[in-house]
Amino acid sequence: MYSPDPPEMFARKYCQPRHVSSWGLGIKRRLKAVPPVLAMFRPQVGQCCHQCTPKSRDVKLLQRSPSLGFQNLIHISEKNTRYRGWLVRRLCCVLLVGSRKVYCNTPGDRGDRLCKSTGVKKVLSSTDPLSDEENQQGLTLNTRELTTHIHPLISTCISPLLLRIASWVLLKLFRGLFYSVQVNLNHVAALHRVTALGHPLVFVSQQQRGLDYMLIALVLFCHNLQVPYTVCHLRPGSTWIRLILQRLGVIFPPPQAERDVDDSGLHEAIMTSFIGELLREGRSVSFGLAVSSGQGARWLARIREVVRDGAVPDVSLVPVSVAYDRAPQLHMQAQQGVLSLLCSLLSLLCEGAQGSVRIHFAHPFSLKEMCDTGKYHVAGARPLQEVLIPVILDNRLDHLFRQKTMSWMLHPSFCPDLPPSERQLTIYLTQHLLYSTASCTAVMSTGLVSCLLLHKHPKGLHLSRLSQDLYWLLREVLFRKRDVGFGGSLSVVLYHALSVLQPHLVLVSPSDVMDPFLAPRSSPADVLALAGHCQSLTHVFIKEAVGACTVSSMLREVACCGGKGEVEFGVAFCQGKLTETALKLSHLLPAGYIPPCTSAHSFALDAVDSLVHCGILVKEELLQDHCVYDFWRRRKDLLWRSSDDMDYSDSDCEEQELCCYKLSQPSQCTDLLFFLCSLLSVYLRALSWAIEWLDLLRSPLPEPDSQALLRSFLQDRVIQGRRHYESSSADMAEAAVRTFIDLGVLEKVESGDGGVPVLGLSPLFQQQESREKLGSFVQQFLHT
């Protein structure tokens, strides 16, 4: 359990009086890694969904065991080997790598099996009713194309010697980049148990950076688990690098297989057959999902097709999350050569260790079980355009209580023959895995401190107040059953976070050196860096943030105060109106915040209840003309029911419970309300500014160009206002463009030259009035 030290003791130990510019130099000399201990209060995260996969949850692979804990992957000693002695202590890393088991395989006749697969043969044999000469030319062209793309896939394998060498290099590299790489041994034990069941493993993570895939593969190798074949969408420019990575199991899909349009369908058939062959051989596979573009949903569709066709009976999906104190800025480009890559690595090593890493493997679950339970809401789902546009333009609630679909996650041109139910199922799986990876991501100490500095105390605060608020925020995170990536006493945690974040902070030593003053730097780069650490906290408090923005919207509507004046505590909020307003806002959230098995209406109800639990709202009962427990009244109301009515329910006679909410009176209520509003205001402000950008969109542009143009507009917007730099990130621009596509504000049209589709304003939103209504709808939730 955490025991907060008094501010005087903390300042005496860690904050000696020194000039602002020399503060970071002094604090780094005594930095120590935070021990991964949280006593009995560490929550158990990563459990699979009890609605979609109840059988997988009942297996209880993540069992609590007092003998297991956390392991620092890069701390290698003689205890990790079978030998002891002076020489062993100097060669322990080599001995560890040499003693690990490698599940190698040779391609063998994989090429012949790919050519003879049902999908590839079907594409090759499907020719148009043309002349025999034209058919023969098309068949010859397809055969050449087949040979060209199958050859790199055949050469993709895992070489035992090369894997051991690469693992040794990665261990040395990560020791220079991080203080520690923490792995939960209970999660590793669960992977060993599920491997014994015989089903291939498919590791799914949120697509962030190339280091994630390296860390995941290294963890599995060091714990005698099968290293997966990793899908990489970035093709190195150097042929040597590409060949080495292919011998390490890295799959480079052909560029034609990643396009939205595949005229012949040959590339898709090749990749589906290839992934089926790997799973049939019992190999593990790893790929990433992108929140903004949905990249990775195609691989889920291919794996689902392999299981549906009976090539393998089932696979176990394993959501994986990687959390950093401070992620190294390794910019890997597609045409990067060997020399430039080595220079990038050397520059990172010269900077020294940059914090710690926490890796979580969630509870594995059966893909077949999730597809067979049928808990996903497909029948009543509607596009976001049909759900919100009537509300925005005409204030009609026709489909507000429906689920929204995200068809962009799986382009309609991908597998046109795929049934609509299977397409929706793949989208559902993608959304569920995005939510699972986000919910099992550990909250790091830098995220907590950055969140407090940006959203609660943007003008700065004293160290004693920061220590108190950090303790409060830590308890709130643990109360919501989210794990943290650190441990130890509160003073050590705060000391570690400040040392990592010190390039982005300003420390002012007043006359009272025992309680210095901290503030975030005001430059755009520093604010964006702090905002990047806060993203995990938005996922933790998403229900409270939606509820707080709902209350702020109703305060602005009723009392016209919002965040600018005194809050009127006497205002009463109707439960129905609160839920309806929260429902409107929940539909605007990007993918990954709400599990698809939870209805939007249920999420809105939980958002309102969460404000009651945290003390912002107080429930107030209204007087009724009869007792709530008047069961005799209920019996009379049901006398008209027929005995064979299958829809009979005791709740049919219940009247809607009349209740309302009021703001609680404590002084902390308004601070907490505005803090929660600020978490979601980063995205809402970017969306509001993006609506202004629509006035400048003169001609249709490809989606990447639209995102780049919007990013430039957001940067100019924040420079003019000199505030809210966190709303100008590339992630915010991508999320805003994706929301506009879902709403039908931007629509994809075919380019004149037959190239990639372009985005242009829809006819409805070419009207100024429609854009103004959309802007008013978003701004009502924005806390200023």
ZAMARGU-4260 file (C-alpha; in steps of 0.2 Angstrom, whole numbers, plus 5000, padded with zeros to 4 digits):
<rodrens>
0) 5000/5000/5000 | 5006/5018/4996 | 5011/5029/5011 | 5012/5047/5006 | 5027/5055/5013
5) 5025/5073/5021 | 5030/5087/5009 | 5044/5092/5020 | 5052/5075/5020 | 5050/5073/5001
10) 5057/5090/4998 | 5072/5087/5009 | 5076/5070/5001 | 5073/5075/4982 | 5072/5093/4979
15) 5088/5103/4984 | 5088/5121/4980 | 5096/5124/4963 | 5093/5134/4947 | 5079/5130/4935
20) 5091/5124/4921 | 5101/5113/4932 | 5087/5104/4941 | 5086/5090/4928 | 5105/5087/4929
25) 5105/5085/4947 | 5089/5074/4948 | 5095/5062/4935 | 5111/5057/4944 | 5101/5048/4958
30) 5087/5041/4948 | 5083/5023/4952 | 5070/5012/4943 | 5054/5010/4952 | 5051/4993/4960
35) 5036/4984/4953 | 5027/4981/4969 | 5010/4986/4974 | 5006/4974/4989 | 4989/4966/4988
40) 4980/4981/4980 | 4986/4978/4962 | 4970/4974/4952 | 4969/4959/4941 | 4967/4965/4923
45) 4965/4957/4906 | 4950/4946/4910 | 4940/4942/4894 | 4923/4948/4891 | 4910/4938/4902
50) 4896/4942/4889 | 4905/4937/4873 | 4917/4923/4879 | 4910/4916/4895 | 4918/4898/4893
55) 4935/4906/4890 | 4933/4916/4906 | 4928/4901/4916 | 4944/4892/4911 | 4953/4905/4923
60) 4970/4905/4915 | 4974/4921/4924 | 4975/4913/4941 | 4982/4922/4956 | 4998/4914/4963
65) 5008/4921/4977 | 5024/4914/4970 | 5023/4924/4954 | 5025/4942/4952 | 5034/4953/4939
70) 5051/4950/4930 | 5063/4963/4923 | 5066/4956/4906 | 5082/4965/4903 | 5090/4961/4920
75) 5099/4945/4916 | 5110/4937/4930 | 5117/4920/4934 | 5100/4915/4942 | 5092/4915/4925
80) 5104/4901/4919 | 5108/4884/4926 | 5126/4888/4930 | 5135/4898/4943 | 5152/4907/4944
85) 5163/4922/4939 | 5163/4918/4921 | 5144/4914/4920 | 5140/4931/4928 | 5149/4939/4912
90) 5141/4927/4900 | 5124/4925/4907 | 5115/4934/4893 | 5123/4923/4880 | 5119/4907/4891
95) 5101/4913/4892 | 5099/4916/4874 | 5107/4899/4870 | 5096/4889/4882 | 5079/4896/4876
100) 5069/4884/4865 | 5066/4889/4847 | 5051/4883/4838 | 5058/4883/4821 | 5051/4877/4804
105) 5056/4876/4786 | 5044/4881/4772 | 5046/4865/4764 | 5032/4863/4750 | 5023/4878/4757
110) 5023/4886/4739 | 5015/4871/4731 | 5002/4871/4745 | 4998/4889/4742 | 4996/4887/4723
115) 4985/4872/4726 | 4974/4880/4739 | 4956/4882/4735 | 4955/4901/4735 | 4970/4903/4724
120) 4964/4890/4711 | 4947/4898/4711 | 4954/4915/4707 | 4965/4908/4693 | 4951/4898/4685
125) 4938/4913/4686 | 4940/4921/4669 | 4928/4932/4659 | 4919/4924/4644 | 4931/4931/4631
130) 4941/4922/4618 | 4952/4908/4621 | 4967/4918/4617 | 4963/4932/4629 | 4959/4920/4643
135) 4976/4912/4640 | 4985/4928/4641 | 4975/4933/4657 | 4980/4916/4665 | 4998/4918/4660
140) 4998/4935/4668 | 4990/4929/4684 | 5002/4915/4685 | 5017/4927/4684 | 5009/4938/4697
145) 5006/4923/4708 | 5025/4918/4707 | 5030/4935/4710 | 5021/4937/4727 | 5022/4919/4733
150) 5041/4919/4733 | 5043/4932/4747 | 5030/4922/4757 | 5039/4906/4755 | 5056/4913/4761
155) 5048/4920/4777 | 5053/4908/4791 | 5061/4908/4808 | 5080/4904/4808 | 5085/4897/4825
160) 5103/4905/4824 | 5097/4921/4818 | 5084/4922/4831 | 5096/4919/4845 | 5108/4933/4838
165) 5094/4945/4836 | 5087/4942/4854 | 5105/4945/4861 | 5106/4961/4852 | 5089/4967/4857
170) 5093/4963/4876 | 5108/4974/4874 | 5098/4987/4865 | 5084/4988/4877 | 5096/4989/4892
175) 5102/5005/4885 | 5085/5012/4881 | 5075/5007/4897 | 5078/5006/4915 | 5067/4990/4916
180) 5055/4980/4905 | 5042/4973/4917 | 5032/4957/4913 | 5018/4950/4923 | 5023/4931/4926
185) 5005/4926/4929 | 5001/4932/4911 | 5016/4921/4905 | 5010/4906/4914 | 4993/4909/4906
190) 5000/4908/4889 | 5009/4892/4893 | 4992/4884/4899 | 4983/4890/4883 | 4997/4883/4872
195) 4995/4866/4880 | 4977/4866/4873 | 4984/4865/4856 | 4976/4880/4847 | 4987/4892/4838
200) 4989/4909/4846 | 4985/4926/4838 | 4993/4941/4847 | 4984/4957/4843 | 4990/4974/4849
205) 4986/4992/4845 | 4998/4998/4831 | 5009/5011/4839 | 5028/5009/4835 | 5040/4995/4829
210) 5047/4993/4846 | 5031/4985/4852 | 5033/4970/4840 | 5051/4968/4845 | 5047/4968/4864
215) 5032/4956/4862 | 5043/4943/4852 | 5058/4945/4864 | 5046/4942/4879 | 5039/4926/4871
220) 5057/4920/4866 | 5064/4923/4884 | 5050/4913/4892 | 5051/4897/4880 | 5036/4902/4870
225) 5034/4902/4852 | 5039/4917/4843 | 5025/4923/4832 | 5026/4928/4813 | 5023/4946/4814
230) 5014/4956/4800 | 5023/4972/4796 | 5016/4985/4785 | 5032/4995/4783 | 5044/4989/4770
235) 5062/4993/4773 | 5071/5001/4758 | 5086/4990/4761 | 5086/4973/4754 | 5097/4966/4767
240) 5086/4972/4781 | 5071/4965/4773 | 5079/4948/4770 | 5085/4947/4788 | 5068/4952/4795
245) 5060/4938/4784 | 5072/4925/4792 | 5065/4932/4809 | 5047/4928/4804 | 5042/4946/4799
250) 5029/4946/4785 | 5029/4960/4772 | 5012/4959/4763 | 5013/4965/4745 | 5007/4983/4742
255) 4993/4977/4731 | 4986/4966/4746 | 4984/4982/4757 | 4974/4992/4744 | 4956/4995/4745
260) 4953/4989/4728 | 4959/4972/4722 | 4953/4969/4704 | 4958/4951/4702 | 4956/4946/4720
265) 4973/4936/4718 | 4982/4945/4731 | 4969/4943/4744 | 4967/4924/4740 | 4986/4922/4742
270) 4987/4931/4759 | 4972/4921/4766 | 4979/4905/4760 | 4996/4910/4768 | 4989/4914/4785
275) 4979/4898/4784 | 4995/4888/4781 | 5004/4896/4795 | 4989/4892/4807 | 4988/4874/4801
280) 5006/4872/4805 | 5003/4877/4823 | 5012/4894/4821 | 5008/4909/4831 | 5004/4926/4822
285) 5005/4944/4828 | 4998/4960/4820 | 4993/4977/4825 | 4976/4986/4825 | 4975/5005/4821
290) 4962/5015/4829 | 4961/5029/4816 | 4961/5018/4800 | 4956/5001/4806 | 4971/4993/4799
295) 4972/4975/4804 | 4954/4972/4802 | 4958/4963/4786 | 4969/4951/4795 | 4955/4947/4807
300) 4944/4944/4792 | 4957/4932/4785 | 4959/4922/4801 | 4940/4921/4803 | 4938/4914/4785
305) 4952/4901/4789 | 4942/4895/4805 | 4925/4896/4796 | 4932/4885/4781 | 4938/4872/4794
310) 4957/4874/4790 | 4960/4875/4809 | 4946/4871/4822 | 4949/4887/4832 | 4962/4900/4837
315) 4965/4909/4853 | 4966/4928/4852 | 4977/4937/4865 | 4976/4956/4867 | 4993/4963/4871
320) 4997/4980/4877 | 5014/4989/4879 | 5015/5005/4890 | 5030/5016/4891 | 5036/5029/4904
325) 5043/5038/4889 | 5043/5030/4872 | 5060/5032/4862 | 5057/5042/4846 | 5063/5030/4834
330) 5057/5036/4817 | 5057/5021/4805 | 5054/5026/4787 | 5050/5015/4773 | 5065/5019/4762
335) 5077/5019/4777 | 5094/5011/4774 | 5106/5002/4785 | 5117/5017/4789 | 5102/5028/4793
340) 5095/5015/4804 | 5111/5013/4814 | 5113/5031/4816 | 5095/5032/4823 | 5099/5018/4836
345) 5115/5026/4841 | 5107/5043/4844 | 5094/5034/4855 | 5108/5025/4865 | 5117/5041/4868
350) 5102/5049/4876 | 5103/5035/4889 | 5089/5025/4898 | 5072/5034/4896 | 5060/5026/4908
355) 5052/5009/4910 | 5040/4998/4900 | 5026/4987/4906 | 5019/4973/4895 | 5002/4965/4898
360) 4995/4949/4890 | 4977/4949/4892 | 4967/4933/4895 | 4966/4922/4879 | 4949/4919/4872
365) 4942/4908/4858 | 4938/4916/4842 | 4925/4903/4838 | 4916/4905/4854 | 4915/4924/4852
370) 4908/4922/4834 | 4895/4909/4840 | 4889/4918/4855 | 4880/4931/4845 | 4881/4945/4858
375) 4885/4958/4845 | 4872/4970/4840 | 4871/4968/4821 | 4852/4968/4817 | 4848/4985/4824
380) 4865/4994/4820 | 4864/5009/4809 | 4878/5020/4801 | 4883/5035/4812 | 4876/5046/4798
385) 4858/5039/4801 | 4860/5040/4820 | 4866/5058/4823 | 4862/5068/4807 | 4843/5069/4811
390) 4848/5074/4829 | 4860/5087/4823 | 4850/5095/4809 | 4831/5092/4814 | 4833/5087/4833
395) 4824/5071/4828 | 4828/5055/4839 | 4824/5042/4826 | 4839/5031/4828 | 4847/5039/4843
400) 4846/5023/4854 | 4853/5012/4840 | 4870/5005/4839 | 4882/5013/4827 | 4892/5004/4814
405) 4910/5008/4808 | 4910/5001/4790 | 4926/5010/4786 | 4936/4997/4797 | 4933/4984/4783
410) 4932/4992/4766 | 4917/4987/4755 | 4928/4982/4741 | 4937/4970/4752 | 4930/4953/4748
415) 4914/4958/4740 | 4907/4941/4741 | 4908/4941/4760 | 4891/4941/4768 | 4885/4956/4777
420) 4884/4947/4793 | 4902/4941/4792 | 4908/4958/4788 | 4899/4966/4803 | 4906/4952/4814
425) 4924/4956/4808 | 4920/4974/4812 | 4913/4969/4829 | 4929/4959/4833 | 4940/4973/4828
430) 4931/4985/4840 | 4931/4973/4854 | 4950/4970/4852 | 4953/4988/4852 | 4944/4990/4868
435) 4952/4975/4876 | 4970/4981/4872 | 4966/4999/4878 | 4958/4992/4895 | 4973/4981/4899
440) 4986/4995/4896 | 4995/4999/4912 | 4994/5018/4918 | 5012/5024/4920 | 5017/5037/4933
445) 5022/5049/4919 | 5004/5048/4913 | 4997/5052/4931 | 5008/5067/4933 | 5005/5074/4915
450) 4987/5072/4917 | 4987/5082/4933 | 4998/5096/4926 | 4988/5098/4910 | 4970/5095/4915
455) 4969/5099/4933 | 4983/5112/4936 | 4988/5119/4919 | 4995/5135/4928 | 5006/5125/4939
460) 5006/5120/4957 | 5017/5117/4973 | 5025/5100/4975 | 5015/5096/4991 | 4999/5098/4982
465) 5005/5088/4967 | 5009/5074/4980 | 4992/5074/4987 | 4983/5075/4970 | 4994/5060/4964
470) 4989/5050/4978 | 4971/5054/4975 | 4972/5050/4956 | 4981/5034/4959 | 4967/5028/4971
475) 4954/5032/4958 | 4963/5022/4944 | 4965/5007/4955 | 4947/5009/4961 | 4942/5007/4943
480) 4952/4990/4941 | 4965/4997/4930 | 4983/4992/4933 | 4998/5004/4935 | 5015/5001/4928
485) 5025/5006/4944 | 5026/5003/4963 | 5034/5008/4979 | 5032/5023/4990 | 5023/5038/4983
490) 5038/5049/4985 | 5049/5037/4974 | 5035/5036/4961 | 5034/5055/4960 | 5052/5057/4960
495) 5053/5045/4945 | 5040/5053/4935 | 5047/5070/4938 | 5064/5064/4932 | 5057/5057/4916
500) 5046/5072/4912 | 5059/5085/4917 | 5063/5091/4899 | 5045/5097/4898 | 5043/5105/4915
505) 5049/5121/4924 | 5053/5121/4942 | 5054/5137/4952 | 5062/5137/4969 | 5054/5150/4979
510) 5061/5156/4996 | 5053/5141/5004 | 5064/5128/4996 | 5054/5114/5005 | 5039/5116/4993
515) 5045/5121/4975 | 5033/5126/4962 | 5031/5115/4946 | 5023/5120/4929 | 5022/5113/4912
520) 5032/5122/4899 | 5021/5132/4886 | 5029/5127/4870 | 5019/5116/4858 | 5031/5102/4858
525) 5031/5100/4877 | 5012/5101/4878 | 5010/5088/4865 | 5023/5077/4874 | 5013/5078/4890
530) 4997/5075/4881 | 5003/5059/4874 | 5006/5052/4891 | 4988/5057/4896 | 4979/5046/4883
535) 4978/5031/4894 | 4969/5041/4908 | 4955/5047/4896 | 4951/5028/4893 | 4951/5025/4912
540) 4939/5040/4915 | 4929/5039/4899 | 4912/5037/4908 | 4915/5051/4920 | 4921/5062/4906
545) 4906/5059/4896 | 4895/5062/4911 | 4904/5078/4916 | 4903/5085/4898 | 4884/5081/4898
550) 4882/5091/4914 | 4892/5105/4908 | 4881/5105/4892 | 4865/5106/4902 | 4872/5119/4914
555) 4876/5130/4899 | 4859/5127/4892 | 4849/5130/4908 | 4860/5142/4918 | 4871/5149/4905
560) 4887/5147/4916 | 4896/5132/4910 | 4914/5135/4915 | 4914/5154/4915 | 4904/5159/4930
565) 4898/5152/4946 | 4890/5135/4946 | 4871/5135/4951 | 4870/5121/4963 | 4851/5122/4964
570) 4848/5117/4946 | 4839/5100/4944 | 4843/5088/4930 | 4831/5075/4924 | 4837/5058/4922
575) 4830/5056/4905 | 4837/5072/4898 | 4854/5068/4906 | 4854/5050/4898 | 4849/5057/4881
580) 4862/5070/4881 | 4875/5058/4886 | 4869/5046/4872 | 4872/5060/4859 | 4890/5062/4865
585) 4894/5044/4866 | 4890/5042/4848 | 4904/5054/4844 | 4918/5045/4853 | 4931/5036/4842
590) 4933/5017/4842 | 4940/5009/4857 | 4931/5018/4871 | 4915/5007/4872 | 4915/4988/4869
595) 4903/4984/4855 | 4894/4971/4866 | 4888/4986/4877 | 4874/4996/4870 | 4876/5015/4869
600) 4861/5018/4880 | 4868/5007/4893 | 4884/5016/4892 | 4875/5033/4894 | 4866/5026/4909
605) 4883/5021/4917 | 4890/5038/4913 | 4877/5046/4923 | 4878/5034/4937 | 4897/5036/4938
610) 4895/5055/4942 | 4884/5049/4957 | 4897/5037/4963 | 4911/5050/4962 | 4901/5063/4971
615) 4897/5076/4958 | 4878/5072/4957 | 4866/5068/4971 | 4851/5059/4967 | 4835/5067/4973
620) 4818/5057/4974 | 4802/5066/4969 | 4786/5063/4978 | 4773/5051/4970 | 4755/5048/4973
625) 4758/5030/4978 | 4770/5019/4987 | 4784/5012/4976 | 4782/4995/4983 | 4763/4994/4980
630) 4762/4977/4972 | 4743/4976/4973 | 4743/4991/4961 | 4754/4981/4949 | 4744/4965/4950
635) 4728/4975/4944 | 4738/4983/4930 | 4742/4966/4923 | 4724/4959/4924 | 4722/4963/4905
640) 4736/4952/4900 | 4732/4935/4892 | 4739/4919/4900 | 4748/4914/4884 | 4757/4930/4881
645) 4775/4926/4879 | 4781/4944/4882 | 4774/4944/4900 | 4785/4954/4912 | 4782/4961/4929
650) 4791/4976/4924 | 4778/4981/4911 | 4766/4989/4924 | 4780/4999/4932 | 4779/5018/4929
655) 4795/5027/4924 | 4804/5031/4940 | 4804/5049/4943 | 4821/5055/4949 | 4832/5070/4946
660) 4850/5075/4951 | 4858/5090/4958 | 4876/5095/4960 | 4883/5091/4976 | 4889/5106/4988
665) 4907/5102/4992 | 4920/5114/4986 | 4929/5100/4977 | 4914/5096/4966 | 4917/5110/4953
670) 4936/5106/4952 | 4932/5088/4949 | 4919/5092/4936 | 4930/5103/4926 | 4945/5091/4927
675) 4934/5077/4919 | 4927/5089/4906 | 4945/5094/4901 | 4950/5075/4898 | 4937/5074/4884
680) 4939/5092/4878 | 4955/5088/4869 | 4946/5078/4856 | 4930/5089/4856 | 4940/5105/4853
685) 4950/5097/4839 | 4933/5091/4831 | 4926/5109/4833 | 4941/5117/4825 | 4940/5104/4811
690) 4922/5110/4807 | 4929/5127/4804 | 4942/5119/4793 | 4928/5113/4782 | 4925/5130/4775
695) 4943/5130/4768 | 4941/5113/4759 | 4939/5118/4741 | 4942/5102/4731 | 4942/5084/4735
700) 4958/5077/4742 | 4965/5059/4746 | 4962/5055/4764 | 4981/5056/4769 | 4982/5073/4761
705) 4966/5078/4770 | 4973/5073/4787 | 4989/5083/4784 | 4980/5098/4778 | 4969/5097/4794
710) 4984/5095/4805 | 4992/5111/4797 | 4976/5120/4801 | 4975/5114/4819 | 4993/5120/4822
715) 4990/5137/4815 | 4974/5138/4825 | 4983/5134/4842 | 4998/5146/4837 | 4985/5160/4835
720) 4977/5157/4852 | 4993/5152/4861 | 4984/5138/4871 | 4977/5121/4869 | 4992/5114/4859
725) 4986/5096/4864 | 4972/5097/4852 | 4983/5099/4837 | 4991/5082/4837 | 4991/5070/4822
730) 4980/5058/4831 | 4967/5071/4834 | 4967/5076/4815 | 4965/5058/4810 | 4951/5055/4823
735) 4942/5071/4816 | 4943/5066/4798 | 4937/5048/4803 | 4922/5055/4812 | 4917/5066/4797
740) 4917/5051/4786 | 4906/5042/4798 | 4894/5057/4799 | 4893/5058/4781 | 4901/5076/4781
745) 4915/5069/4770 | 4911/5056/4757 | 4923/5046/4746 | 4922/5048/4728 | 4931/5040/4714
750) 4945/5050/4707 | 4945/5055/4688 | 4960/5045/4684 | 4954/5029/4692 | 4967/5030/4706
755) 4964/5031/4725 | 4947/5038/4731 | 4947/5056/4737 | 4937/5064/4751 | 4925/5079/4747
760) 4911/5088/4756 | 4894/5080/4754 | 4880/5090/4746 | 4871/5091/4763 | 4886/5100/4771
765) 4891/5111/4757 | 4877/5122/4764 | 4883/5134/4778 | 4868/5131/4788 | 4872/5112/4790
770) 4890/5116/4795 | 4884/5129/4808 | 4872/5116/4816 | 4886/5103/4817 | 4897/5116/4825
775) 4884/5120/4838 | 4881/5102/4842 | 4899/5099/4846 | 4902/5115/4855 | 4888/5111/4867
780) 4899/5098/4875 | 4915/5108/4875 | 4921/5114/4891 | 4930/5131/4889
</rodrens>
